[in-house]
């Protein structure tokens, strides 16, 4: 457990704003990773 915010009953619960910030940060990180992957795919296709 612990991979999903609020899923672990023993972990401190996040406020709504904290969860929004967490999810926005996660989305930004995933977008950055996807951008790197897409650029590498384009390089390999050449």
N, C-alpha and C positions, 0 to 999 in steps of 0.2 A: 504494500500500500504506500501512499504518499506521493504517487506519480500524479494524481489528480488533486487539485486544491480542494480541501474540505472532505476528502475521501477517508482520511485517517481520523478516527474518532478521538485519538489521543493528541493529535496535533492542534495547535491553536487555530481557531477559525479566522479566516480572513474577512475583513469587511467587504462590502460590495465594491468600494473604490479600490481597495487593495487587489481584489480579484481582477477588476477591469485593468488595472495597471499591469498586473502579472500577465494577463492574457495578451495585452497589447505588446508587451515586451517579447513574449514568446512568438507572436505572429511576426514581429519585425525580424527576430532572429531566424525564423524559418524562411521568410522571404529572402533574406540575405544568403542563406545556404542554397536556396533554390536558384538564385541568380548565379552563384558560382557554378552550380551543376549545369545550368543551361549554357553558360559561356563555355564550359569545358566540352559539352556535347557539340557545340558549334565548331570548336577547334578541331575536334576529332573527325567531324564530317568533311573537313576541307581536304 
